[in-house]
Amino acid sequence: MLLLHLLQAPLLAALPFSSLAVGAACLAIMGFLNGIAVVIYMSIIQRAAPSAMLGRVMSLLVLAGLSLQPLGQLSTAWSIRAGWLTASYLTAAAIMVVTSLVAMASSTIRDL
């Protein structure tokens, strides 16, 4: 499952250097891979959560996702407005790679 994020990182890094058609293809592939990853992650979380707490766990997960998404969009807009378009995409790709590798190194994450 973390391999899906490692596959997305080079596509994300290629976006500022690609044409519109190539960029659209990269985004389409990333969307497909991310869709698969979300299903896997949600299944793992639902299996790991106690059944009596499942509603609360899922509510917290949705709240966290919806709360943090605007912050990510805001920071991305600021970096692009500051002229750091390429740097922002490369940084995001590097973060995807590093967090995926750290998660893969964790036996707790691998055992899920």
Contact map, one row per residue, 1 for C-alpha under 8 A:
1111100000000000000000000000000000001001000000000000000000000000000000000000000000000000000000000000000000000000
1111110000000000000000000000000000001000000000000000000000000000000000000000000000000000000000000001001100000000
1111111000000000000000000000000000000000000000000000000000000000000000000000000000000000000000000001000000000000
1111111100000000000000000000000011001000000000000000000000000000000000000000000000000000000000000000000000000000
1111111110000000000000000000000011001000000000000000000000000000000000000000000000000000000000011001000000000000
0111111111000000000000000000000000000000000000000000000000000000000000000000000000000000000000011001000000000000
0011111111100000000000000000000000000000000000000000000000000000000000000000000000000000000000000000000000000000
0001111111110000000000000000110010000000000000000000000000000000000000000000000000000000000010000000000000000000
0000111111111000000000000000000000000000000000000000000000000000000000000000000000000000000111011000000000000000
0000011111111100000000000000000000000000000000000000000000000000000000000000000000000000000010000000000000000000
0000001111111110000000000110010000000000000000000000000000000000000000000000000000000000000000000000000000000000
0000000111111110000000000110010000000000000000000000000000000000000000000000000000000000110110000000000000000000
0000000011111111000000000000000000000000000000000000000000000000000000000000000000000000110110000000000000000000
0000000001111111110000100000000000000000000000000000000000000000000000000000000000000000000000000000000000000000
0000000000111111110001100100000000000000000000000000000000000000000000000000000000000000100000000000000000000000
0000000000001111110000000000000000000000000000000000000000000000000000000000000000001100100000000000000000000000
0000000000000111111000000000000000000000000000000000000000000000000000000000000000000100000000000000000000000000
0000000000000111111111100000000000000000000000000000000000000000000000000000000000000000000000000000000000000000
0000000000000000111111100000000000000000000000000000000000000000000000000000000000000000000000000000000000000000
0000000000000000011111110000000000000000000000000000000000000000000000000000000000000000000000000000000000000000
0000000000000000011111111000000000000000000000000000000000000000000000000000000000000000000000000000000000000000
0000000000000010011111111100000000000000000000000000000000000000000000000000000000000000000000000000000000000000
0000000000000110011111111110000000000000000000000000000000000000000000000000000000000000000000000000000000000000
0000000000000000000111111111000000000000000000000000000000000000000000000000000000000000000000000000000000000000
0000000000000000000011111111100000000000000000000000000000000000000000000000000000000000000000000000000000000000
0000000000110010000001111111110000000000000000000000000000000000000000000000000000000000000000000000000000000000
0000000000110000000000111111111000000000000000000000000000000000000000000000000000000000000000000000000000000000
0000000000000000000000011111111100000000000000000000000000000000000000000000000000000000000000000000000000000000
0000000100000000000000001111111110000000000000000000000000000000000000000000000000000000000000000000000000000000
0000000100110000000000000111111111000000000000000000000000000000000000000000000000000000000000000000000000000000
0000000000000000000000000011111111100000000000000000000000000000000000000000000000000000000000000000000000000000
0000000000000000000000000001111111110000000000000000000000000000000000000000000000000000000000000000000000000000
0001100100000000000000000000111111111000000000000000000000000000000000000000000000000000000000000000000000000000
0001100000000000000000000000011111111100000000000000000000000000000000000000000000000000000000000000000000000000
0000000000000000000000000000001111111110000000000000000000000000000000000000000000000000000000000000000000000000
0000000000000000000000000000000111111111000000000000000000000000000000000000000000000000000000000000000000000000
1101100000000000000000000000000011111111100000000000000000000000000000000000000000000000000000000000000000000000
0000000000000000000000000000000001111111110000000000000000000000000000000000000000000000000000000000000000000000
0000000000000000000000000000000000111111111000000000000000000000000000000000000000000000000000000000000000000000
1000000000000000000000000000000000011111111100000000000000000000000000000000000000000000000000000000000000000000
0000000000000000000000000000000000001111111110000000000000000000000000000000000000000000000000000000000000000000
0000000000000000000000000000000000000111111111000000000000000000000000000000000000000000000000000000000000000000
0000000000000000000000000000000000000011111111100000000000000000000000000000000000000000000000000000000000000000
0000000000000000000000000000000000000001111111110000000000000000000000000000000000000000000000000000000000000001
0000000000000000000000000000000000000000111111111000000000000000000000000000000000000000000000000000000000000000
0000000000000000000000000000000000000000011111111000010001000000000000000000000000000000000000000000000000000000
0000000000000000000000000000000000000000001111111100000000000000000000000000000000000000000000000000000000000000
0000000000000000000000000000000000000000000111111100000000000000000000000000000000000000000000000000000000000001
0000000000000000000000000000000000000000000011111110110010000000000000000000000000000000000000000000000000000000
0000000000000000000000000000000000000000000000111111110000000000000000000000000000000000000000000000000000000000
0000000000000000000000000000000000000000000000001111110000000000000000000000000000000000000000000000000000000000
0000000000000000000000000000000000000000000000000111111000000000000000000000000000000000000000000000000000000000
0000000000000000000000000000000000000000000000001111111110000000000000000000000000000000000000000000000000000000
0000000000000000000000000000000000000000000001001111111111000000000000000000000000000000000000000000000000000000
0000000000000000000000000000000000000000000000000001111111100000000000000000000000000000000000000000000000000000
0000000000000000000000000000000000000000000000000000111111110000000000000000000000000000000000000000000000000000
0000000000000000000000000000000000000000000000001000111111111000000000000000000000000000000000000000000000000000
0000000000000000000000000000000000000000000001000000011111111100000000000000000000000000000000000000000000000000
0000000000000000000000000000000000000000000000000000001111111110000000000000000000000000000000000000000000000000
0000000000000000000000000000000000000000000000000000000111111111000000000000000000000000000000000000000000000000
0000000000000000000000000000000000000000000000000000000011111111100000000000000000000000000000000000000000000000
0000000000000000000000000000000000000000000000000000000001111111110000000000000000000000000000000000000000000000
0000000000000000000000000000000000000000000000000000000000111111111000000000000000000000000000000000000000000000
0000000000000000000000000000000000000000000000000000000000011111111100000000000000000000000000000000000000000000
0000000000000000000000000000000000000000000000000000000000001111111110000000000000000000000000000000000000000000
0000000000000000000000000000000000000000000000000000000000000111111111000000000000000000000000000000000000000000
0000000000000000000000000000000000000000000000000000000000000011111111100000000000000000000000000000000000000000
0000000000000000000000000000000000000000000000000000000000000001111111110000000000000000000000000000000000000000
0000000000000000000000000000000000000000000000000000000000000000111111111000000000000000000000000000000000000000
0000000000000000000000000000000000000000000000000000000000000000011111111100000000000000000000000000000000000000
0000000000000000000000000000000000000000000000000000000000000000001111111110000000000000000000000000000000000000
0000000000000000000000000000000000000000000000000000000000000000000111111111000000000000000000000000000000000000
0000000000000000000000000000000000000000000000000000000000000000000011111111100000000000000000000000000000000000
0000000000000000000000000000000000000000000000000000000000000000000001111111110000000000000000000000000000000000
0000000000000000000000000000000000000000000000000000000000000000000000111111111000000000000000000000000000000000
0000000000000000000000000000000000000000000000000000000000000000000000011111111100000001000000000000000000000000
0000000000000000000000000000000000000000000000000000000000000000000000001111111110000000000000000000000000000000
0000000000000000000000000000000000000000000000000000000000000000000000000111111111000000000000000000000000000000
0000000000000000000000000000000000000000000000000000000000000000000000000011111111111001000000000000000000000000
0000000000000000000000000000000000000000000000000000000000000000000000000001111111111001000000000000000000000000
0000000000000000000000000000000000000000000000000000000000000000000000000000111111111000000000000000000000000000
0000000000000000000000000000000000000000000000000000000000000000000000000000011111110000000000000000000000000000
0000000000000000000000000000000000000000000000000000000000000000000000000000001111111000000000000000000000000000
0000000000000000000000000000000000000000000000000000000000000000000000000000001111111111000000000000000000000000
0000000000000001000000000000000000000000000000000000000000000000000000000000001110111111100000000000000000000000
0000000000000001100000000000000000000000000000000000000000000000000000000000000000011111110000000000000000000000
0000000000000000000000000000000000000000000000000000000000000000000000000000000000011111111000000000000000000000
0000000000000000000000000000000000000000000000000000000000000000000000000001001100011111111100000000000000000000
0000000000011011000000000000000000000000000000000000000000000000000000000000000000001111111110000000000000000000
0000000000011000000000000000000000000000000000000000000000000000000000000000000000000111111111000000000000000000
0000000000000000000000000000000000000000000000000000000000000000000000000000000000000011111111100000000000000000
0000000010011000000000000000000000000000000000000000000000000000000000000000000000000001111111110000000000000000
0000000111011000000000000000000000000000000000000000000000000000000000000000000000000000111111111000000000000000
0000000010000000000000000000000000000000000000000000000000000000000000000000000000000000011111111100000000000000
0000000000000000000000000000000000000000000000000000000000000000000000000000000000000000001111111110000000000000
0000110010000000000000000000000000000000000000000000000000000000000000000000000000000000000111111111000000000000
0000110010000000000000000000000000000000000000000000000000000000000000000000000000000000000011111111100000000000
0000000000000000000000000000000000000000000000000000000000000000000000000000000000000000000001111111110000000000
0000000000000000000000000000000000000000000000000000000000000000000000000000000000000000000000111111111000000000
0110110000000000000000000000000000000000000000000000000000000000000000000000000000000000000000011111111100000000
0000000000000000000000000000000000000000000000000000000000000000000000000000000000000000000000001111111110000000
0000000000000000000000000000000000000000000000000000000000000000000000000000000000000000000000000111111111000000
0100000000000000000000000000000000000000000000000000000000000000000000000000000000000000000000000011111111001100
0100000000000000000000000000000000000000000000000000000000000000000000000000000000000000000000000001111111101100
0000000000000000000000000000000000000000000000000000000000000000000000000000000000000000000000000000111111100100
0000000000000000000000000000000000000000000000000000000000000000000000000000000000000000000000000000011111111100
0000000000000000000000000000000000000000000000000000000000000000000000000000000000000000000000000000000111111110
0000000000000000000000000000000000000000000000000000000000000000000000000000000000000000000000000000000001111111
0000000000000000000000000000000000000000000000000000000000000000000000000000000000000000000000000000001101111111
0000000000000000000000000000000000000000000000000000000000000000000000000000000000000000000000000000001111111111
0000000000000000000000000000000000000000000000000000000000000000000000000000000000000000000000000000000000111111
0000000000000000000000000000000000000000000100010000000000000000000000000000000000000000000000000000000000011111
